[in-house]
Amino acid sequence: MFAFLINLIIIAIVMKIFFKLMYPKPPKHLSPTADDDTSIRQCDYCGHELATYRGILHKGADDERELFFCNDEHERGYFRGDIYEADDDKSTK
């Protein structure tokens, strides 16, 4: 019985170490700070939802609305006038 319990403890310790190595915590700079806006917005190019602090908020002139993009490629594509095609759409053609 003692050997069985020792084996369970050793397995638990090894699994904890394994999971620490396989799934590390993300870097602190990726987490929102106290002054970040964590509201959910929809990308004006692709339509995906993302927290505001993770994307690019484009503020135009005073009379224009704010535009939100997932990344700089989506921002460039939007202003070039491209039409977004998801990866799933490209594989069916």
ABEGO torsion letter per residue (X at the ends): XAAAAAAAAAAAAAAAAAAAAABBBBBAAABBBAABBABBBBBAAAGBBBBAAABBBBBBBAABBBBBBABAAAAAAAAAGBBBBBAAAAAAX
